[in-house]
């Protein structure tokens, strides 16, 4: 009984290599997203909007959720998350910015999932790469 043809083996190898490349693509894109978001935060102090976010995060949770829209730079859910984040990690510049970094990288993963769901694996990777950069 003859073995598989060269063409069949070649097709299988290309499929496996493509799958491996796809498996490595998302972690690479997520690492890029994290690196780009971490590059400058350690070198600068808090900007005005970040300092205001910390100020809002110090408020009691009901006060955060009741803030009028005109006072907010970000949605109340962000301030509510930051409220708990600074209690856990502190109010240092890096700690405050870390929440935005985590949420930014999570958004890249979400863009991948949505793109993959709607248009396939390649579209998910493109969406993630676009949001990462």
N, C-alpha and C positions, 0 to 999 in steps of 0.2 A: 504494500500500500504506500503510495507516494506521500511525502510530507507536504506541508503547506507551501504554496508558491512564494517566490520572492516578493511578488506584488502584494500578496495578502499580508506577509510579515511586515513589509514596509508600511502598509496602511495601518496596521496595528501599532507599530512603533510610533508613527506620527500621531496617532490618536492618544497614546499614552503620554508622549512628550507634550502634546497640547494640553492634556488634562493636568499634568504636573506644572506646566507654566501657568495655567489658570489658578491652580492651587496656591502658587507662590505670589501671584499678582496682587491679590487683595491684601495679604499681610504686608507686602512691600508698599502698597499705596497707603495703608494705614500708618505704617512707620514714617513714610514721607510726610503725611498730614501732621503727625505728632511732632516731627522734627521742625517743620515749618512754623508750627504754632508755638514751639518752645524756643525758637531761635533768639528773639529779642526780649521777651519778658524779663529775663534775669538782669538785663543791663540797665533798665530804666525804672524810675519810681512809678507809682500809680498815677494814671492820668486823671483828669477831673471827673470824667464819667465813671471811672472805676472807683474813685474815692466816694462819689455819690452812691454808688451801688453798695459799698461797705456801710455807709451811713444808713441807707434804707434797710440793709440786712440786720442792723442792730435793733431795729424796731421789733415790737411784739408781732407775732405772726398775724393776728387779726388786723393790726394796723397796716401791715404790708398789703394784705388782701383788700383792704378798704381804701387804699390810696387812690385819689382821683387820677384819671389818665394823663392829665396835663403835667403832673409832677414826675411821671415815670419816663425813664429813658428806655427801659426794657419792660417786657410783660411781667406781671406780678408773680407768675410761677418762677421766673428766674430769681427774683429777689427772695422768694420763699425757699428755693433750693439753696441759695447763697446764705440765707439765715442759718440753716442747719450746717452747711459746709464750714462756715467760719467758726462755729461752735466746736466742730470736730477737728479742724486743721489749723485754726487760728486766723488772724487778720494780717499776716505778713503779705508782702507783695506777691511772692511766688504762690502762696496758699490761695490767695484771692483769685489769681489768674488761672490756677489749676482747674477750677470748675469750668471755666470757658474752654480751656484746652480739652478737657474730657468730653464736654458736650460737643465741641467742634469735631473731634475724631469720631464720636458716636454718630454725628450727622453724616459723615463720610460713609460709614458703614450702612447707615439707613439709605443713603442715595444708591449705594450698590444694590441693596436688597430690593428697593423699589424699581430700579432700572432692570434688574434681572427678572423680577416678577412681570413687568410690563413688556419688555422687549428682548429678554434673553441675557445670557452670561456676558457677552461682549459689551452690550449696552450698559449693563450694571457696572462693569469695570471702567468704562469711559465716564459714566456719571460720577463714580467715586473719584476718579483722577481729576476731573474738572473741579469738583468741590474741594478736593485736597489742596489744590494749588490756588 
